[in-house]
Structure formats: structure tokens, C-alpha cells
Amino acid sequence: MNKQLRVVIIGGGIGGAASAIALQNEGIPAEIYEQAKAIKEVGAAIVLRPATMRLFKKWGIYDEIVHKSVHSEFMEIRTEKGDIVQKERWPLITENPDENWAELIHRADLLDTLLAQIPSDSIHLNHKCESIIEHENDVEVRFLNGTSVYADLVIAADGIHSVARKMFSDDEPVFAREHTYRAIVNREEVLDLISDDTAITLYQGDKTHVLLLPVRPGAAQFSVDVIVPSEDSSWRLKVEKEEILEYLKDFSPKIQELINNIESTIDARAIHDRKPIECWTSNYITLLGDAAHATQPNQGLGGNMAIEDADALVEALREATTIPEALKKYEAHRKPITSKIQNLSRQDQVLDFSLKS
Ligand SMILES: Cc1cc2nc3c(=O)[nH]c(=O)nc-3n(C[C@H](O)[C@H](O)[C@H](O)COP(=O)(O)OP(=O)(O)OC[C@H]3O[C@@H](n4cnc5c(N)ncnc54)[C@H](O)[C@@H]3O)c2cc1C
């Protein structure tokens, strides 16, 4: 295929940045258009699985990611009071028996590393896409700031509220009746609450759960994620520590103390996902990442799927002779696995990193 393609990526999140890198490695430059004035990630951990790490090797960023993350081999599950229920290896999600591990990284460190691979003049901030018009041979992307661009291929990696998704489906995000409250604390704050500073530790209550995930070299910090049931589906949430402590009344006093001592901002969000859709590509437009298949976070795979999408899309572009053919190949390859994960993540399990059906 002609490498002088004009490729536009909408969204500078994990999926958009991974797509730009995968294309760049194939000799195809791309322009990213991001709605935000600056790209910032919330303070929280993200779990990277071995298949994703293999792609990072292919893209030449494996060492940098490993340097910034914590290699984790175990997951420890405790009662809300802190008694250890079980400690087990990370479940396999591939056929390879050596892949029962994960790398845990701060989301900002991951995104910064990905974006640093892309020429800064290819990242256009303050460009909120408002419409996409597919013409016979190319695509026009219009932005809220009054500008527009033309492309041979548009990759819409614009997240769960994707504008482009409206071209393929009229579905809306579905509320999972849960909130997560997340903050980063220093390792000293959690040492009394864990037995292994490379494992992820889950304090499992009846409907409320607390997850402790090590991030940053030497597990210097921990991401504290509190998951609670809620009927409030608002997108913009604000939470006070007192409210979180109400949910944690039956938890170990040490967990309550941990939350009480948090001084940083607490990121609060209502968990939503999307149902699998019939089709997410047209001739010259494709969805990618959460825009195509937002899932609930209990398997920790949403970001991993976006990164794998990027690789699969570029592989399809390499193999096909036309863009429409490549997009069909990409969709046919990715949809069965992403739909399976979307459906599994809806099962009522807080922490199920396996793909058992
Ligand atoms: C609590 C929680 C924990 C999670 N934990 C994990 C984990 O451990 N492991 C994992 O793999 N995944 C995890 N995920 C999922 C992961 O965060 C998402 O799947 C991932 O961020 C999807 O990347 P994306 O690039 O598709 O979308 P996003 O990260 O949402 O990025 C979309 C980007 O597009 C921009 N944008 C949106 N609309 C427009 C527009 N109209 N025009 C221009 N730009 C636009 C946004 O500003 C944003 O920068 C978690 C999610 C949550 C909520």
C-alpha cells in the first residue's frame, strides 16, 4: 500500500498514541488531534499484560516501560479485615505458560512514554472533533475550533464518548452501578497493609473493595482504588473522604486510616462500559480502543486492548492492498476477542484477570 497516506488519529490517549507509534514503525506518519489543551493522565495505576509488553519490545520502548514500572507476579486477596484468603500468580490470558505476570505502571508515566515517541508537531491539542464526513475517496474531519482536515484514513481513538462511534451505532455508555475513587500514596502508607510490595492486594468486602497496586520504580508509590456500589451515574463526580470512609466502616482500621490520611486529589468516576457493536469500520474510518469496545475495568484490559488494536490495525494495513480491505481485516481480527472481554467484564467479579468463560 502507498505509504504516503494521510492518516488522522482522533484522540491522544493510550489508543491514539499507540496507533501513532505502530504506524510510525511501519513508516507511516500520522497526525493526532486531541480535544484537551494539555494531555494529562489521572494519578492511578494501569496493569500491562505480557502481550502488550511484547508489542512494546517491537516498538523499541520495552526497556523504558520496564524501567518505569513494577514487575508483578502475584495477586493477594484478603478479607475486608485483612486476613489473607489466597495468594496466586497472575492468571494466563495467552497460551504461553510463562506469561502469568504483569507490569504495573502509573498511567501518566505510560502516556508520557508513548507520546514522547511521536514528533511533537504531529500532536495538535485543542482540536475537539465535532463531525466526520466520509466522501467517496477521502474523509473530512471538522473541529469545534472551526478548522478541518482531510485524510485517507481516520482512526477514531476518542474514548468511551466517541463522536465517530455515532456513525456506527446509536448506543450509549451503560452505567455499571459502581464508582471508583483513586489516589496515589507513598509506599510507607501501605506497608502495614501488604505482604509483598510487588503484588496487587485486594481487600474484598461485600460490595465495597479496596485495591492496592504498586507503581513507580522500587514500588515507591501505590495506587489506592476504592470500588463502591452506587446509583449515581453522573460523569462528573466529586467525593469527600468522609463519604468513602462511610463505605469502609467494616474494613480494617488500617484501611480507614490509609484513606483518612490521603492528601492528594481523589479521582472519582462512575464506571460505564459499552455493549459490543455490529460493525466499527467503514471504508476509510475505524474506531479503536474504548471508542470501539469500552469495558468495565475489572479485568484490567481496556488499555491493553487499545494497544493491541493499534498493532493489529497496522498489520492489516501492511497485508492489504486497499484501506477498506485493511479495515475489514482489522475488525474481523479484533472484534471476537474484544467482544468476549466486554461480555466477561460484565460478570459480577471485582478482580478477574482471567479470560475464563
Ligand atoms: C478505574 C479504571 C481502571 C482501569 N484500569 C485499567 C488497567 O489496569 N489496565 C487496562 O488495560 N485498562 C484499564 N482501564 C481502561 C483504560 O483506561 C481504557 O481502556 C483506555 O484508557 C482506553 O484508551 P483510549 O485511548 O481508547 O481512550 P481514552 O484513554 O479515553 O483516550 C481518549 C482520548 O480522546 C480524547 N477525545 C475524546 N473525544 C474527543 C474528540 N471529540 N476530539 C478529540 N479528542 C477527543 C480524550 O480527551 C482522550 O485524550 C481502566 C479504566 C478505569 C475507568
The ligand as a Gaussian input file, in Angstrom:
#p B3LYP/6-31G(d) Opt

LIG

0 1
 C      -10.972000       2.784000      37.037000
 C      -10.334000       2.284000      35.777000
 C       -9.240000       1.428000      35.861000
 C       -8.671000       0.899000      34.692000
 N       -7.612000       0.054000      34.792000
 C       -7.062000      -0.479000      33.672000
 C       -5.939000      -1.371000      33.737000
 O       -5.422000      -1.694000      34.800000
 N       -5.462000      -1.892000      32.562000
 C       -6.002000      -1.567000      31.354000
 O       -5.537000      -2.081000      30.320000
 N       -7.055000      -0.711000      31.251000
 C       -7.589000      -0.162000      32.369000
 N       -8.635000       0.701000      32.279000
 C       -9.181000       1.017000      30.940000
 C       -8.331000       2.043000      30.203000
 O       -8.179000       3.207000      30.979000
 C       -9.017000       2.413000      28.887000
 O       -9.433000       1.256000      28.229000
 C       -8.022000       3.177000      27.996000
 O       -7.709000       4.425000      28.588000
 C       -8.630000       3.380000      26.615000
 O       -7.767000       4.168000      25.843000
 P       -8.343000       5.020000      24.642000
 O       -7.184000       5.728000      24.049000
 O       -9.196000       4.154000      23.787000
 O       -9.349000       6.054000      25.316000
 P       -9.019000       7.222000      26.333000
 O       -7.910000       6.870000      27.244000
 O      -10.322000       7.620000      26.934000
 O       -8.497000       8.406000      25.404000
 C       -9.355000       9.099000      24.535000
 C       -8.709000      10.427000      24.186000
 O       -9.502000      11.047000      23.168000
 C       -9.729000      12.411000      23.519000
 N      -11.012000      12.792000      22.903000
 C      -12.254000      12.397000      23.289000
 N      -13.188000      12.940000      22.476000
 C      -12.508000      13.681000      21.558000
 C      -12.922000      14.488000      20.455000
 N      -14.221000      14.634000      20.138000
 N      -11.969000      15.104000      19.724000
 C      -10.639000      14.970000      20.033000
 N      -10.205000      14.239000      21.083000
 C      -11.124000      13.591000      21.828000
 C       -9.765000      12.400000      25.045000
 O       -9.529000      13.679000      25.578000
 C       -8.660000      11.395000      25.362000
 O       -7.396000      12.003000      25.401000
 C       -9.210000       1.258000      33.427000
 C      -10.297000       2.137000      33.337000
 C      -10.854000       2.648000      34.506000
 C      -12.033000       3.583000      34.402000

